[in-house]
Amino acid sequence: MYKQPLLILCVCFILGIFFQEKFVLTEKRIVFSLAFNFLTLFLFLSRNFYIQKFKFYLLGFFFFSLGVFAHFLRNQPVKLPQFNTKERIVFKMQKKLNSNEKNRRYEVAVLDCKSCKDKTFFPFNSVLSIPKSEFELDFQHYYKAEAYINRVQAPQYDFSFNYQKYLARKSIHFQTYLPNSYRAAVRNDLSFSEKIRQKRLETLHKIDSAKLSPKTKEFTKGIILADRTEMDEQTVQDFSKSGLVHILAISGSHMAIIFWLILLLLKPVFPTKLRYFQIIIALVLIWAFAVFIDYGSSVVRSCIMISVYYLYVLLQRKPDLLHAMALSAFIILIFDSNQLFDVGFQLSYAAVFGILWLNQPILKYLPKPKNNFQNFLVNVPSISMAAQITTFPLVIFYFHQYSFISLPANLVVIPFSEIIIIFSLLMTVLLAFSFQFSGLNIIYEFFVSELLKIIHFFGNIETAFIKNIPMSLAEVVVLFFGVYFLRFLILKFNVKNSFHFLGLILLYSMLKTGFGIFYDRKNEILTHDYFKQTFVSVKEEKKVIFLVKENADLHKITKFVIDPYLTSRRTDDCEIKFLPKEAEAVKINGKLYPLENKK
């Protein structure tokens, strides 16, 4: 507590959020807990020996209660309106989402509905799908259309991704589909943030009209403006399979490069004694950039962490990365406790902690650099390795896949990507002001295409890519303890440190074996509904048989149902049997299982 008070209190706050998420305490219990903790804080003024001895535990419990309270306030029950199957609605755009092969998707605010008399429900948020044949939406118009509105449904089984909860954390409870065209009316009441979003949208359109290849355009929009909504599936797969998808996400590395670039450009302007003005201007500019690209979660996290870190510099205090991490996490979670359950949030902080925890120990085993260039060459592999080791448990837990080519791919691409980020930023600024230079376009096109070729090469090494890897929360916790003790083992290889680390590996192996035995003995017959497709799975010990109609979309049901099921049941021994497309039911052990989706 004396060395890292902010970190420990932040951990207590986070544990409180997790506790409320799992057990959902009632309002009375939360108020009683907070009242009790406020009373105990007054005891800190006492000099009683026993009170002084336990005051830090009481302070930790107080922050735990604050975490419970913050998450309780953020997740109040919501009363939702009821709709007819088809409604006439008025709405406005809030955010563009990833498109699919048929539709563009947006987050919208529904402002009115013809059949709804109770206006207290409005506005409410919804995910909107609209055919690609229609014009794109923007922030400058209100829209009126006939639409199908449906409540987002909970997943059928626990192994499926809980899209309902994911959207509910963003205060979205409905999905809307526009089958036909819409009417638009110009707005004259745009807020400041909507004007900024419209400027970003216009910049995206300018990039679309640039004399560059489609892949280069989508790459530029993704790496600088955090827009991957139209990126082709093959490119996304290449980044995912090579373990380089973090390059496309506007993350801490992007913001750090942009921040240091601004400092470098400002260095000739300000003398050394006015260095603080450089930092302040650089901080203002990266926050302006964060506003321009629509406050992306990863961008805001990076900006807060950089701002907190350099606040120590401005206050002439020794910068402490752990303090910066803890304080930035506090700021984010106090405003929105649901951010804790965002995968990007968890991976970002895990990666930063991993770099802090393991980078220096790993550097002990690498050649000592003699100049700045050698220092860069040595730190790239050590930082990549530290970040990947720490994020490994979370990557497996959430995505159930891993590319073992990731480390060498990062070593090759990261130095190259830093140049590309700066180059892409320059191109984006030029295109935003409608400047195009054919020679510069050719050079940029060459760099991006070569980078994409390298990533495609790594992504095509199928033997290094493993999917359907099972991982439970208990296994994740044990692996994180293993990461904690790994530092001591690297620093000093002795019997004590080896015993701690190997003990955790043994515990992980026991958990994995135990879960495997449990699911091997689990026999079950399940009916699966995926949109309008229904099929049955029959599991007997390790063997699973899927009974699927001939006309089923096998690619999609494999990706979204079969693979998650096999991963959750820790087996890869499966067989798919096809049934006639006219089949209405299948009889198993004397019981009929319907094959017609009634929804």
Summary of the structure (lengths in Angstrom):
residues: 599
radius of gyration: 26.7
end to end distance: 55.3
largest distance: 85.6
contacts: 1768
relative contact order: 0.07
helix: 58%
strand: 16%
